[in-house]
Amino acid sequence: MTCDDVRAALSARLDGEDPQARAAALDGHTGSCPGCRSWLARAERVTRLTRLRPVEVPDLTSSILAAAAADRASARDVAATTARARRQVLRVAVAVAAVAQLAVALPVLLAGFGVGADPHTGREMASFDVALAVGFALAAWRPERARAFLPVAVVLAACLAATSALDIANSTTALVHEVGHLAAVAQAGLLWALGRAGGEPDRPLGVAVAAGRG
């Protein structure tokens, strides 16, 4: 083997490849050839330095933390936007219900329409309905106050449902006459949902909606 052949085989062995030569022959040549022995020492030193050279890894900690914080902030923004949209829908629904209740109660209170044989009782009930409608309107205008008004609405809905069921069972009234009380149950449900979604106060609804119902 020539020195070139030996050095090519030694280089392959340093790289972990097949030197295509017997180890005894390579070691025997480098032991007797000062030039190849010196070349091998230099090659081993270069290989060792190359393998031990530190690899610079960029510090991505700040960028990773910033990206994670941005993701969390984006998720919070989406959740807040969804909550605000749901709250606005509930406010409008409560306001519309208040408008409907006022539309039914005010003619009875002011003009005596539909009071029947007992005008005084009819006007008293209309006054009660107007007061409830105003309470609902205030809840729609200021959703953070919905929870304060909720017990009144829930107790009213429960009492109307219980008395209606009792009167229907005793045949003192007909089911068709009590269907209107479902509105009180629906109003209580809307107010409960608005109270849960109230969270931070919103800006007041437009004048037209707020004047209608809470």
Secondary structure, DSSP 8 states (H G I E B T S, - for coil): --HHHHHHHHHHHHTTS--SS-HHHHHHHHHH-HHHHHHHHHHHHHHHHHHH--------HHHHHHHHHHHHHHHHHHHHHHHHHHHHHHHHHHHHHHHHHHHHHHHHHHH-TT-TT-HHHHHHHHHHHHHHHHHHHHHHHSGGGHHHHHHHHHHHHHHHHHHHHHHHHTTSS-HHHHGGGHHHHHHHHHHHHHHHH--S------HHHHHH--
